[in-house]
Amino acid sequence: MPVNAKRFSAFSQGVKKQEGLSLLEVVIAMAVVFLALLGFAGFSVVAHTGMSASEKMTRAVTLAQEKMEDVKREGVPIGLASPLSTTESYGSMAGALQHQRILTIIPHVPMAGLHTVTVKVQWDNGEHATSLKTYLTPE
């Protein structure tokens, strides 16, 4: 038999001996896939938590802006001599059950005839908050 034929014969016999995967190879492949899926699941939880926090923040800013627009439209009470504060408690606002809104009007600050209007919105039992501030004159 020529030398090349012997090499081919030896090569083909080696290929015939490897007909499948060993149990160890299958277990290792499954472990790698499992670890990859576990990592993706962790990212999913983090993404969901972040989306929930940003949703609450967006809701809080919207609530503050709505109240500020109400005050601008209705105007500051004429003759207000002392600070005025109103609170809309948790659960009292439709669509924002986890939020609390506090309106504060301080007359003649920073100067006479100018009132400081602040709207503060809290959520998660006061753990987080945002606020808007403006200055208005009574009409």
N, C-alpha and C positions, 0 to 999 in steps of 0.2 A: 504494500500500500504506500502511495506517495506520502511525503511528509505533510503536505497541506491537508490531505484527506484525514490523516491521524489527528491533526489539530481540530478540524471540523467535527470529527466524531467525538473527541473529548469535550468540545464546547457544547455540542448538542446533548450529550449525556448529562453535563452539569446543569443545563437548563431544565431537563426533564426532572431532575431531582428537586428543583424548587417549583412546586406546583401550587403553592398557596402561602398564606400568612400564618405564622405561628400564633398560638394563643397569647403569648407575651406581647407580640406586636399589636394585636387587636386591643388588648387591655390598655396599652400605652396610648394608642390612638384615641380610644374612648375617653381616657383621662384628660388628654389635651383638649378635646372637644368640650368636655364637661367644664373644665377650668375657663375656657373662652366664654361659654354661655353664662357662667357664674359672674364673670367680669361685666358682661353686657347687662345683666340683671342689676348689678350695683350701679351702673351708670343710669339706668332707668329710674331707680329710686332717687338719686341725686337730682336728676332732671325734673322729676315730678315735684320734689320739695322746692326747688327753685322757682318753678312755674307757680306754685301755690303762693309763695311769698310775694312774687311780683304781682300776682293778681290782687292780693290784699292791699298792696301799696297803691296800685292803680285805682282801686275802689276808694281808698282813703283820699287820694288827691282829687278824685272826681267829686266826692262828698264835700270836701272843703271848698272847691270851686263853686259848686251849686249854692252852698250857703252864702258865700261871698257875693255871688251874683244876686241872690235874694236881698241881701242887705243893701247893695248898691241900688237896686230897683226900688225898694221900699224907703230907703233913706234912713239916716240916723235920727232917732227921736229928738225933736226940738226941745230945748230946755234941759237936756240931760246934764246933771251936775255931779253925779257920782258914778263909779264904774258899774256897768251892767254885764251880767254873765248869765247865759242860759246853757243848759246841758241836755242833749238828747242822748239818753242812756242806751246801753247795749240792748239789742233786740227791738228797739223802737223804730228803726228805719227799715223800710221794706227793701230787701235785696242786700242788706248790709247788717246782718244780725250780729256779726262779730266786731262791729265798730261802734264807737262813741264819739259824738261831735260836741264841741264846746265853743260857743261864740262869746267873745269878750269885747266890749266896747269901753274904752277909757277916754273920757272927755278931756279936751284941752291939753292933750299930750300929742306931739311935742311942743305945741304952742296954742295960745288961746284961739278958739274958733275951729280948731282942727282936732278930729277924734281919731284915735288909733283903733282899728278894727282887726281882730285876730280870730281866725277860725282854726282850731286844733282838732285833729281827728286821731283817735287812738284805736288800736286793735290788739287782739291777744291779751286782754285784761291789762292794758296799759304798758305792755312790754315793748310795743313799737308805737311811734307817733310821727305825724307830719303836721305842718301848719302853714297857713298863708296869712300875710299881714298887709294891710293897706291903710291909707289915711283918707278920711272923708270929712266934708263939711256938712253941717246940718242944713236941710233945705226947707 
